[in-house]
Amino acid sequence: MSSTKPHEGPAPDSPSDVRALSPRPNLEYERKQAKQLLDQLKRGDPEAIARLAKHKHDSSGGFQLSDAQFTIAREYGFTSWPRLVEYFETLARHEQDLATSSRGGTVASLESWARTIQADHREKRTWVAQYLAAYVPRFHGRSVDQVLASEVTIDDAKLATARMNRYPSWEVMISDQKPRDVGDAWAFYDSPLIKASRAAGAGDLAEVERLVAAHPELLGPGSGLAHDVILREIKEPSQSTRHAYDWLAARMDLQPSLNRMALGHMRMKPDHMRRLLNLGADPHWLPPNGYTVLEHAMVRAWNGGVVDLIAARVKPRPGFWISAGLGDADAVTRYFDKTGDLTDEARINRPDFTAMGAMPLPSNPSGSDEIIIWEAFLIATFNERFAVLDVLLDRGFPVDYIGWGQPMTHFAVAEGRPELLQYLIKRGADLDLKGWRPHISARELAEQHFLNPHGLPNAARILELCGGRDPETLRREREERRAQRVMATAPQVEKAFNYARQDAVATGLDAVGQESLFIGLLREAGMPVAILADAGVNLGRMRSTLADRLNSVEVDVPAEMTANPEVSAILLDARATAEQRKHDTLAPLHVFHALMQRASPPVLEVIQNAGGSQEKVLAKIERTLGDW
């Protein structure tokens, strides 16, 4: 390759200057295309020469493979072939999909997110430039300013949306989104996996054995049964959970599940990791995406104690952000030169947060000092490595950095971390700086969390540190607002009641009765179905009994069709329960609770014939409401 040839090109002026990648990009295919283009150039093919000339590439020294590679890269919008390779390699890591979160969403929500990217680009928000620079070829590796100064099309925004969900393209992502089927909840909660997991949790190994005999795939690779059994053993160890673990270990290889679980999860506790390692999870395992177990834990567990347990068993790779996650302030200091700038070593082994974590957090390939220090700052904050944070802040990194939409004070408040919040305040953090989505300050967020009915951790202490308003004043204002508002009704409740009205019409009634309300809740196929399953109801038997009513076609409902007095009382009871528990929205669970308290003989008969009881169903509902 000639050293005189320029192999970096400018960003294209317009999206019309580039062609789209294949829906399933493949690096080997592009390499073959480059070789084919080189052959055409050497034969003097006019079209091939025109393609090369379009990008003002100097080929005076004779055609070489680098000329063809550069041409292909520029046609997609990349500034160089190495940038194209970098993009494809990142995509390959993301498709390993070690994240535990679900991918994608409804088509409507994905389209909405793409429009948000366009809108926030117009608002010149830094976070969206980071996404575009990571995921769109013609922006790949460009600076924030360059991206914000460019036009962004809806196709650019859709590609960024797909890539943040670990898909190679919008087309592939949309084809993977399945429309929600009313029967999905029934099938899920009545599936062999859920039933086996429930039986294992109850210590009923005979039932687990029966289910495994009937469904041997439960012991196959990727089965969720191993994960569920291990999770119970590490979170709530008991003689029963150990028996289930030993029973399963004698029948399948648990090592893959142990290793994957050692990658960590948000808010993981050190005791859980210690038990996992004691069970045999291998801290030396290298996942397919190329990042170590230790590095995953730094990103995913949000707990320095978890990281320390793994670090004591392995030799960490060198890396600026890795040293930050370990809390090694001396090592972090050595990544700065005498003038305070980062050394070249700080740019080696950079993290790919999207590949390792549940949250899409792309790393901008441009590698500016600010971005690279931010990566270390983020990991040090997650793991509360205060000495490292001192090193970074003392060298000028802003404590209120908001390039990703929220300063780290918001993280400290949301996660209930008083020590971290106190540290950031001491270092000069602005508690009135408003973030993006929600557009709110840390002080305001602390007040909201203090009033949260779920009892978020350290809420009172966090409020105090933020200098929020008096707790009694906040409570009084909340009660005044609650007294003045009309409680919202969840769309699922409205949908369930509409199903109930249809059932009433189909069965010849002039008002919705208890049985129709029960059918409506079941047809909505959400939480009530899960409650019945957890309460020991045989969903298959119940579904078979009610098949005609659950699967009935939609019918026209008279506008005057409403609830009979009995159901009206149930709905009032449900609203009273929601108010009493200080819930802001009337949900199907409130309605189901009120229905089961007043359950009529026909409703109870359906439940009893499927192996359930009113007492068990009510107990499960109340336990769930208590956790809400």
C-alpha positions as CSV (number, residue, x, y, z in Angstrom):
1,M,0.0,0.0,0.0
2,S,1.4,3.4,-1.0
3,S,2.1,5.6,2.0
4,T,1.3,8.7,-0.2
5,K,-2.3,7.8,-0.9
6,P,-4.9,9.5,1.2
7,H,-7.2,6.8,2.7
8,E,-9.4,9.1,4.7
9,G,-12.1,11.1,2.9
10,P,-14.4,13.9,4.0
11,A,-17.9,13.2,5.3
12,P,-20.4,13.2,2.4
13,D,-22.2,16.6,2.0
14,S,-25.6,14.9,1.5
15,P,-27.2,11.6,2.3
16,S,-27.9,11.2,-1.4
17,D,-24.2,10.8,-2.0
18,V,-24.1,7.4,-0.3
19,R,-25.8,4.0,-0.8
20,A,-27.4,2.0,2.0
21,L,-25.7,-1.0,3.6
22,S,-27.3,-4.4,3.1
23,P,-30.0,-5.2,5.7
24,R,-27.6,-7.9,6.9
25,P,-24.1,-6.4,6.4
26,N,-21.3,-8.9,5.9
27,L,-17.6,-8.0,6.0
28,E,-16.5,-11.0,4.0
29,Y,-18.9,-10.0,1.2
30,E,-17.4,-6.5,1.1
31,R,-13.9,-7.8,1.0
32,K,-14.9,-9.9,-2.0
33,Q,-16.5,-6.9,-3.6
34,A,-13.2,-4.9,-3.1
35,K,-11.2,-7.7,-4.9
36,Q,-13.7,-7.8,-7.7
37,L,-13.5,-4.0,-8.1
38,L,-9.7,-4.2,-8.1
39,D,-9.9,-6.7,-11.0
40,Q,-12.2,-4.3,-12.9
41,L,-9.8,-1.4,-12.3
42,K,-6.8,-3.3,-13.6
43,R,-8.8,-4.3,-16.7
44,G,-9.5,-0.6,-17.3
45,D,-13.3,-0.9,-16.8
46,P,-14.6,2.6,-17.3
47,E,-17.4,2.3,-14.7
48,A,-14.9,1.0,-12.1
49,I,-12.5,3.9,-12.8
50,A,-15.4,6.4,-12.6
51,R,-16.4,5.0,-9.2
52,L,-12.8,5.5,-8.0
53,A,-12.5,9.0,-9.5
54,K,-15.7,10.1,-7.9
55,H,-14.0,10.0,-4.6
56,K,-11.0,12.0,-5.8
57,H,-8.6,9.1,-4.9
58,D,-5.0,9.3,-6.2
59,S,-4.2,6.2,-8.1
60,S,-1.2,7.5,-10.0
61,G,1.0,4.8,-8.5
62,G,-1.1,2.1,-10.0
63,F,-4.3,0.4,-8.8
64,Q,-4.0,-1.5,-5.5
65,L,-6.5,-3.3,-3.3
66,S,-6.5,-0.2,-0.9
67,D,-7.9,1.8,-3.8
68,A,-10.9,-0.5,-4.2
69,Q,-11.4,-0.8,-0.5
70,F,-11.4,3.0,-0.1
71,T,-13.9,3.4,-2.9
72,I,-16.4,0.9,-1.5
73,A,-16.0,2.4,2.0
74,R,-16.7,5.9,0.6
75,E,-19.7,4.7,-1.3
76,Y,-21.3,3.7,1.9
77,G,-20.3,7.0,3.5
78,F,-17.4,5.8,5.7
79,T,-14.3,8.0,5.7
80,S,-12.0,5.0,5.1
81,W,-11.9,1.3,4.8
82,P,-10.6,0.9,8.4
83,R,-13.7,2.7,9.6
84,L,-15.9,0.3,7.6
85,V,-14.1,-2.7,9.2
86,E,-14.5,-1.1,12.6
87,Y,-18.2,-0.6,12.1
88,F,-18.7,-4.2,10.9
89,E,-16.7,-5.6,13.8
90,T,-18.8,-3.6,16.3
91,L,-22.0,-4.9,14.7
92,A,-20.7,-8.5,15.0
93,R,-20.1,-7.9,18.8
94,H,-23.6,-6.5,19.2
95,E,-25.2,-9.5,17.5
96,Q,-23.8,-11.8,20.1
97,D,-26.5,-10.2,22.2
98,L,-25.4,-11.1,25.7
99,A,-27.7,-8.4,27.1
100,T,-30.6,-9.6,29.2
101,S,-33.0,-6.9,28.2
102,S,-35.6,-7.4,25.5
103,R,-34.8,-6.1,22.1
104,G,-36.9,-3.7,20.0
105,G,-40.5,-2.9,20.9
106,T,-43.7,-2.2,19.1
107,V,-43.3,-0.9,15.6
108,A,-45.1,2.3,16.6
109,S,-42.7,2.9,19.5
110,L,-39.7,2.2,17.3
111,E,-40.9,4.7,14.7
112,S,-41.5,7.2,17.5
113,W,-37.9,6.8,18.7
114,A,-36.6,7.4,15.2
115,R,-38.6,10.6,15.0
116,T,-37.1,11.5,18.5
117,I,-33.6,11.1,17.1
118,Q,-34.4,13.5,14.3
119,A,-36.1,16.0,16.6
120,D,-33.2,16.0,19.1
121,H,-30.7,16.3,16.4
122,R,-32.5,19.5,15.4
123,E,-32.2,20.6,19.0
124,K,-28.4,20.0,18.8
125,R,-28.4,17.5,21.7
126,T,-25.0,15.9,22.2
127,W,-26.4,12.4,23.0
128,V,-28.0,12.0,19.6
129,A,-24.8,12.9,17.9
130,Q,-23.1,10.1,19.8
131,Y,-25.6,7.6,18.6
132,L,-25.4,8.7,15.0
133,A,-21.5,8.8,15.1
134,A,-21.5,5.2,16.3
135,Y,-24.3,3.7,14.1
136,V,-24.7,5.5,10.8
137,P,-21.9,4.9,8.2
138,R,-21.6,8.5,6.9
139,F,-21.3,9.8,10.5
140,H,-19.1,7.0,11.8
141,G,-16.2,8.4,13.8
142,R,-17.2,12.0,13.1
143,S,-17.1,14.6,15.9
144,V,-20.2,15.7,17.8
145,D,-20.0,19.1,16.0
146,Q,-19.7,17.6,12.6
147,V,-22.7,15.4,13.2
148,L,-24.8,18.2,14.6
149,A,-23.9,20.3,11.6
150,S,-25.1,17.7,9.1
151,E,-28.5,16.8,7.7
152,V,-30.1,13.7,9.3
153,T,-32.8,11.8,7.4
154,I,-35.5,9.5,8.8
155,D,-33.5,6.6,7.3
156,D,-30.4,7.6,9.3
157,A,-32.6,7.8,12.4
158,K,-34.1,4.4,11.7
159,L,-30.7,2.8,11.3
160,A,-29.5,4.3,14.6
161,T,-32.7,3.0,16.3
162,A,-32.1,-0.5,15.0
163,R,-28.4,-0.5,15.9
164,M,-29.1,0.8,19.5
165,N,-31.4,-2.3,19.8
166,R,-28.5,-4.5,18.5
167,Y,-30.1,-5.2,15.1
168,P,-28.1,-4.8,11.9
169,S,-30.8,-2.7,10.1
170,W,-34.3,-1.3,10.5
171,E,-35.7,-3.9,8.1
172,V,-34.4,-6.8,10.2
173,M,-35.6,-5.3,13.4
174,I,-39.1,-4.6,12.2
175,S,-39.4,-8.2,10.8
176,D,-38.5,-9.5,14.2
177,Q,-41.2,-7.6,16.0
178,K,-44.1,-10.0,16.5
179,P,-47.7,-8.6,17.0
180,R,-49.0,-9.3,20.4
181,D,-51.3,-12.2,20.5
182,V,-54.0,-12.4,23.2
183,G,-53.0,-16.0,23.7
184,D,-49.4,-15.2,24.4
185,A,-49.8,-14.6,28.2
186,W,-51.8,-17.9,28.4
187,A,-49.2,-19.8,26.5
188,F,-46.3,-18.2,28.4
189,Y,-47.7,-18.8,31.9
190,D,-48.8,-22.3,31.0
191,S,-45.5,-23.2,29.3
192,P,-43.5,-26.2,30.5
193,L,-40.6,-23.8,31.4
194,I,-42.8,-21.6,33.7
195,K,-44.5,-24.6,35.3
196,A,-41.2,-26.4,35.9
197,S,-39.6,-23.3,37.3
198,R,-42.6,-22.8,39.6
199,A,-42.5,-26.4,40.7
200,A,-38.8,-26.1,41.4
201,G,-39.4,-23.0,43.5
202,A,-42.0,-24.8,45.5
203,G,-39.6,-27.8,46.1
204,D,-41.8,-30.1,44.1
205,L,-39.1,-32.1,42.3
206,A,-41.5,-34.9,41.4
207,E,-43.4,-32.4,39.3
208,V,-40.2,-31.0,37.8
209,E,-39.2,-34.5,36.9
210,R,-42.5,-35.2,35.3
211,L,-42.3,-32.0,33.2
212,V,-38.7,-32.8,32.1
213,A,-39.7,-36.3,31.0
214,A,-42.5,-34.8,28.9
215,H,-40.4,-31.9,27.7
216,P,-36.7,-32.9,27.5
217,E,-35.9,-29.6,25.8
218,L,-36.0,-28.1,29.3
219,L,-32.6,-29.6,29.8
220,G,-31.2,-28.4,26.5
221,P,-28.9,-25.5,25.7
222,G,-30.4,-22.1,26.4
223,S,-33.2,-23.4,28.6
224,G,-34.3,-20.9,31.2
225,L,-34.8,-23.6,33.8
226,A,-31.1,-23.6,34.7
227,H,-31.1,-19.8,35.1
228,D,-34.2,-19.8,37.3
229,V,-32.9,-22.6,39.6
230,I,-29.5,-21.0,39.9
231,L,-31.1,-17.6,40.6
232,R,-33.1,-18.9,43.5
233,E,-30.0,-20.7,44.9
234,I,-27.9,-17.5,44.9
235,K,-30.6,-15.1,46.0
236,E,-32.6,-17.1,48.6
237,P,-30.5,-20.2,49.4
238,S,-32.3,-22.9,51.4
239,Q,-32.4,-26.6,51.6
240,S,-35.1,-26.7,49.0
241,T,-33.2,-24.5,46.5
242,R,-30.1,-26.6,47.0
243,H,-32.0,-29.8,46.4
244,A,-33.4,-28.3,43.1
245,Y,-29.9,-27.2,42.1
246,D,-28.3,-30.6,42.8
247,W,-31.2,-32.4,41.0
248,L,-30.7,-30.3,37.9
249,A,-26.9,-30.4,38.0
250,A,-27.1,-34.2,37.9
251,R,-29.0,-34.0,34.6
252,M,-27.5,-31.1,32.7
253,D,-24.4,-29.0,32.4
254,L,-25.0,-25.9,34.4
255,Q,-21.6,-24.3,33.5
256,P,-22.8,-22.2,30.6
257,S,-25.6,-20.7,32.7
258,L,-23.3,-20.1,35.7
259,N,-20.8,-18.3,33.4
260,R,-23.4,-16.1,31.8
261,M,-24.9,-15.1,35.2
262,A,-21.4,-14.2,36.4
263,L,-21.5,-11.3,33.9
264,G,-23.7,-9.5,36.4
265,H,-26.9,-7.5,36.4
266,M,-27.9,-4.1,37.6
267,R,-27.8,-3.7,41.4
268,M,-26.3,-7.1,41.9
269,K,-25.2,-7.8,45.5
270,P,-21.7,-9.1,46.4
271,D,-23.2,-12.0,48.3
272,H,-25.0,-13.1,45.1
273,M,-21.8,-13.0,43.1
274,R,-19.9,-14.8,45.9
275,R,-22.4,-17.7,45.9
276,L,-22.3,-17.8,42.1
277,L,-18.5,-18.2,42.1
278,N,-18.7,-20.8,44.8
279,L,-21.1,-22.8,42.6
280,G,-18.4,-22.8,40.0
281,A,-19.0,-19.8,37.7
282,D,-15.7,-19.3,35.8
283,P,-14.3,-15.8,36.2
284,H,-11.8,-16.6,33.4
285,W,-14.4,-17.3,30.8
286,L,-14.2,-15.1,27.8
287,P,-17.7,-14.4,26.3
288,P,-18.1,-14.3,22.5
289,N,-18.1,-10.5,22.3
290,G,-14.5,-10.5,23.5
291,Y,-15.0,-8.6,26.8
292,T,-14.0,-10.4,30.0
293,V,-16.3,-11.4,32.9
294,L,-14.6,-8.7,35.0
295,E,-15.3,-6.0,32.4
296,H,-18.9,-7.1,32.1
297,A,-19.4,-6.8,35.8
298,M,-17.9,-3.3,35.9
299,V,-20.6,-2.2,33.4
300,R,-23.5,-4.3,34.5
301,A,-23.4,-4.9,38.2
302,W,-23.1,-1.2,39.4
303,N,-21.4,-2.4,42.5
304,G,-17.7,-2.2,43.3
305,G,-17.9,-5.0,45.8
306,V,-19.1,-7.4,43.0
307,V,-16.2,-6.3,40.8
308,D,-13.7,-6.8,43.6
309,L,-14.8,-10.4,44.1
310,I,-14.0,-11.2,40.4
311,A,-10.8,-9.1,40.3
312,A,-9.3,-11.1,43.2
313,R,-9.5,-14.2,41.0
314,V,-8.3,-12.9,37.6
315,K,-5.6,-10.8,36.1
316,P,-7.3,-7.7,34.6
317,R,-6.4,-6.5,31.1
318,P,-4.7,-3.1,30.8
319,G,-7.1,-0.3,30.0
320,F,-7.9,3.2,31.2
321,W,-11.5,2.5,31.9
322,I,-10.7,-0.9,33.4
323,S,-8.3,0.7,35.9
324,A,-11.1,3.2,36.7
325,G,-13.5,0.3,37.3
326,L,-11.0,-1.4,39.6
327,G,-10.6,1.8,41.6
328,D,-6.8,1.9,40.8
329,A,-6.2,5.7,41.1
330,D,-2.5,5.3,40.6
331,A,-2.9,3.4,37.3
332,V,-5.5,5.9,36.1
333,T,-3.1,8.7,36.8
334,R,-0.4,7.1,34.6
335,Y,-2.8,7.4,31.6
336,F,-2.2,11.2,31.7
337,D,1.0,12.8,30.5
338,K,2.8,15.6,32.2
339,T,0.7,18.2,30.5
340,G,-2.6,16.6,31.6
341,D,-3.5,15.1,28.3
342,L,-4.3,11.4,27.8
343,T,-1.6,9.1,26.6
344,D,-2.0,6.9,23.5
345,E,-2.4,3.9,25.9
346,A,-5.7,5.4,27.2
347,R,-7.2,4.7,23.7
348,I,-6.4,1.0,23.8
349,N,-9.0,-1.6,24.8
350,R,-11.9,0.9,24.9
351,P,-15.2,-0.3,26.2
352,D,-18.3,-1.2,24.0
353,F,-21.0,-0.5,26.5
354,T,-23.8,-1.6,24.2
355,A,-22.1,-5.0,23.7
356,M,-21.7,-5.6,27.4
357,G,-24.7,-3.9,29.0
358,A,-28.5,-4.0,29.0
359,M,-28.6,-0.3,28.1
360,P,-27.7,1.0,24.6
361,L,-24.8,3.3,25.2
362,P,-22.6,3.5,22.1
363,S,-19.0,4.5,22.2
364,N,-18.2,7.2,19.7
365,P,-15.3,5.9,17.5
366,S,-13.9,9.4,17.3
367,G,-12.1,8.9,20.6
368,S,-11.8,12.5,21.7
369,D,-10.2,13.0,25.1
370,E,-13.5,14.1,26.6
371,I,-15.3,10.9,25.4
372,I,-12.6,8.6,26.6
373,I,-12.4,10.3,30.0
374,W,-16.2,10.1,30.2
375,E,-16.0,6.3,29.7
376,A,-13.7,6.0,32.7
377,F,-15.8,8.6,34.7
378,L,-19.0,6.6,34.1
379,I,-17.5,3.3,35.2
380,A,-15.8,4.8,38.3
381,T,-19.2,6.4,39.2
382,F,-21.1,3.1,38.7
383,N,-18.7,1.4,41.1
384,E,-18.2,4.3,43.5
385,R,-14.4,4.6,43.0
386,F,-14.1,8.0,44.6
387,A,-10.2,8.1,44.4
388,V,-10.5,7.6,40.7
389,L,-13.1,10.3,40.4
390,D,-10.8,12.7,42.2
391,V,-8.1,12.0,39.6
392,L,-10.4,12.7,36.7
393,L,-12.1,15.8,38.2
394,D,-8.7,17.2,39.4
395,R,-7.6,17.1,35.7
396,G,-10.5,19.2,34.6
397,F,-13.3,16.8,33.7
398,P,-16.6,18.5,34.5
399,V,-18.5,17.0,37.4
400,D,-21.8,18.1,35.7
401,Y,-20.9,16.4,32.3
402,I,-24.3,16.0,30.6
403,G,-23.3,14.7,27.2
404,W,-25.5,11.6,27.6
405,G,-28.6,13.6,28.7
406,Q,-28.2,13.4,32.5
407,P,-25.5,14.4,34.9
408,M,-24.3,11.7,37.4
409,T,-26.2,13.4,40.3
410,H,-29.3,12.0,38.6
411,F,-27.9,8.5,38.7
412,A,-27.0,8.9,42.4
413,V,-30.5,10.1,43.3
414,A,-32.3,7.5,41.1
415,E,-30.2,4.6,42.6
416,G,-30.5,5.9,46.2
417,R,-26.8,6.3,46.7
418,P,-26.2,8.9,49.4
419,E,-22.4,8.5,49.6
420,L,-22.1,9.0,45.9
421,L,-24.4,12.0,45.9
422,Q,-22.6,13.5,48.9
423,Y,-19.3,13.1,47.0
424,L,-20.6,14.8,43.9
425,I,-22.0,17.7,45.9
426,K,-18.7,18.1,47.6
427,R,-17.0,18.3,44.2
428,G,-19.3,21.1,43.2
429,A,-22.2,19.3,41.4
430,D,-25.1,21.6,40.4
431,L,-28.3,20.1,41.9
432,D,-30.5,22.5,39.9
433,L,-29.1,21.4,36.5
434,K,-31.9,19.9,34.5
435,G,-31.4,16.8,32.5
436,W,-33.1,15.4,29.4
437,R,-36.0,13.0,29.6
438,P,-37.0,13.7,32.3
439,H,-36.3,17.4,32.0
440,I,-35.8,17.7,35.7
441,S,-33.1,18.6,38.2
442,A,-31.5,16.3,40.8
443,R,-33.3,18.3,43.6
444,E,-36.7,17.9,41.9
445,L,-36.0,14.2,41.2
446,A,-35.1,13.7,44.9
447,E,-38.5,15.2,45.9
448,Q,-40.3,12.9,43.4
449,H,-38.5,9.8,44.8
450,F,-39.3,10.8,48.4
451,L,-43.0,10.7,47.5
452,N,-42.8,7.4,45.6
453,P,-45.2,4.9,47.2
454,H,-42.7,2.0,46.5
455,G,-40.4,3.3,49.2
456,L,-37.2,3.8,47.2
457,P,-33.9,3.2,49.1
458,N,-32.5,6.1,51.1
459,A,-35.1,8.5,49.8
460,A,-35.2,10.7,53.0
461,R,-31.4,11.0,53.2
462,I,-31.2,11.8,49.4
463,L,-33.8,14.5,49.9
464,E,-31.9,15.9,52.7
465,L,-28.6,16.0,50.8
466,C,-30.3,17.7,47.8
467,G,-31.8,20.4,50.1
468,G,-35.3,19.5,48.9
469,R,-38.4,20.9,50.5
470,D,-39.7,19.9,53.9
471,P,-41.0,16.3,53.9
472,E,-44.3,17.3,55.5
473,T,-44.8,20.0,53.0
474,L,-44.2,17.6,50.1
475,R,-46.7,15.0,51.6
476,R,-49.3,17.7,52.2
477,E,-49.0,19.0,48.6
478,R,-49.2,15.4,47.3
479,E,-52.4,14.7,49.2
480,E,-53.9,18.0,48.0
481,R,-53.1,17.1,44.4
482,R,-54.5,13.6,44.9
483,A,-57.7,15.0,46.3
484,Q,-58.2,17.3,43.3
485,R,-57.4,14.9,40.5
486,V,-59.4,12.2,38.8
487,M,-57.6,8.9,39.0
488,A,-56.4,7.7,35.6
489,T,-57.6,4.4,34.3
490,A,-55.0,2.2,32.6
491,P,-55.7,1.3,28.9
492,Q,-55.7,-2.4,29.9
493,V,-58.7,-1.8,32.2
494,E,-60.6,-0.1,29.5
495,K,-59.7,-2.9,27.1
496,A,-60.8,-5.6,29.5
497,F,-64.1,-3.9,30.2
498,N,-64.7,-3.6,26.5
499,Y,-64.2,-7.4,26.2
500,A,-66.6,-7.8,29.1
501,R,-69.2,-5.8,27.3
502,Q,-68.8,-7.9,24.2
503,D,-69.1,-11.1,26.3
504,A,-72.3,-9.7,27.9
505,V,-73.8,-9.0,24.5
506,A,-72.8,-12.4,23.2
507,T,-74.4,-14.2,26.1
508,G,-77.6,-12.2,25.8
509,L,-77.2,-9.9,28.8
510,D,-78.2,-6.2,28.9
511,A,-75.4,-5.3,31.4
512,V,-71.9,-6.5,32.3
513,G,-72.0,-9.0,35.1
514,Q,-69.3,-10.7,37.2
515,E,-68.7,-13.6,34.7
516,S,-68.4,-11.2,31.8
517,L,-66.0,-9.0,33.8
518,F,-63.9,-12.1,34.6
519,I,-63.9,-13.1,31.0
520,G,-62.8,-9.6,30.0
521,L,-59.9,-9.6,32.4
522,L,-58.8,-13.0,31.1
523,R,-59.1,-11.9,27.5
524,E,-56.9,-8.9,28.1
525,A,-54.4,-11.6,29.0
526,G,-52.1,-9.6,31.4
527,M,-51.5,-9.8,35.1
528,P,-54.7,-11.7,36.1
529,V,-53.5,-14.7,34.0
530,A,-50.1,-14.6,35.7
531,I,-51.8,-14.4,39.1
532,L,-54.0,-17.4,38.4
533,A,-50.9,-19.4,37.2
534,D,-48.9,-18.5,40.3
535,A,-51.9,-19.4,42.5
536,G,-51.8,-23.0,41.2
537,V,-54.7,-22.7,38.6
538,N,-54.3,-25.1,35.7
539,L,-54.4,-22.6,32.8
540,G,-54.8,-25.2,30.1
541,R,-57.9,-26.6,31.8
542,M,-59.4,-23.2,32.4
543,R,-58.7,-22.0,28.9
544,S,-60.3,-25.2,27.5
545,T,-63.4,-24.7,29.6
546,L,-63.8,-21.0,28.5
547,A,-62.5,-21.4,25.0
548,D,-65.7,-20.3,23.3
549,R,-65.9,-17.1,25.3
550,L,-62.2,-16.3,25.3
551,N,-61.9,-16.7,21.5
552,S,-65.2,-15.1,20.6
553,V,-65.2,-12.7,17.7
554,E,-65.8,-9.0,18.3
555,V,-69.4,-7.9,18.2
556,D,-71.1,-4.5,18.2
557,V,-71.9,-3.2,21.6
558,P,-74.8,-0.9,22.3
559,A,-73.6,2.5,23.6
560,E,-75.9,2.1,26.7
561,M,-74.3,-1.2,27.7
562,T,-72.7,-0.7,31.1
563,A,-72.1,-2.6,34.4
564,N,-74.8,-4.1,36.5
565,P,-74.9,-2.9,40.2
566,E,-72.7,-5.7,41.4
567,V,-70.0,-5.0,38.9
568,S,-70.3,-1.2,39.5
569,A,-69.6,-2.0,43.2
570,I,-66.6,-4.0,42.2
571,L,-65.2,-1.1,40.2
572,L,-65.7,1.3,43.1
573,D,-63.9,-1.2,45.4
574,A,-61.0,-1.4,42.9
575,R,-60.7,2.4,42.8
576,A,-60.8,2.6,46.6
577,T,-58.0,0.0,46.8
578,A,-55.9,2.0,44.4
579,E,-56.4,5.1,46.4
580,Q,-55.7,3.4,49.7
581,R,-52.4,2.1,48.3
582,K,-51.6,5.5,46.8
583,H,-51.4,4.2,43.3
584,D,-51.8,6.8,40.6
585,T,-53.6,4.6,38.1
586,L,-56.4,2.1,38.2
587,A,-55.0,-1.1,36.9
588,P,-56.4,-4.6,36.0
589,L,-54.9,-6.0,39.2
590,H,-57.1,-3.6,41.4
591,V,-60.2,-4.8,39.4
592,F,-59.2,-8.4,39.7
593,H,-58.7,-8.0,43.5
594,A,-62.1,-6.5,44.0
595,L,-63.7,-9.1,41.7
596,M,-62.2,-12.0,43.7
597,Q,-63.3,-10.5,47.0
598,R,-66.9,-10.5,45.8
599,A,-66.6,-13.5,43.5
600,S,-69.9,-15.1,42.6
601,P,-70.4,-18.9,42.7
602,P,-70.1,-19.2,38.8
603,V,-66.7,-17.4,38.8
604,L,-65.4,-19.5,41.8
605,E,-66.6,-22.7,40.1
606,V,-64.5,-22.0,37.0
607,I,-61.4,-21.4,39.3
608,Q,-62.1,-24.4,41.4
609,N,-62.6,-26.7,38.4
610,A,-59.1,-25.7,37.2
611,G,-57.5,-26.6,40.5
612,G,-57.5,-23.2,42.2
613,S,-59.2,-21.5,45.1
614,Q,-60.4,-18.1,46.0
615,E,-58.1,-18.0,49.0
616,K,-54.9,-18.8,47.1
617,V,-55.8,-16.3,44.3
618,L,-56.5,-13.5,46.7
619,A,-53.4,-14.2,48.7
620,K,-51.3,-14.0,45.5
621,I,-53.0,-10.8,44.4
622,E,-52.4,-9.1,47.8
623,R,-48.8,-10.2,47.9
624,T,-48.3,-8.7,44.4
625,L,-50.1,-5.5,45.4
626,G,-47.8,-5.3,48.5
627,D,-44.8,-5.4,46.2
628,W,-46.1,-2.7,43.9
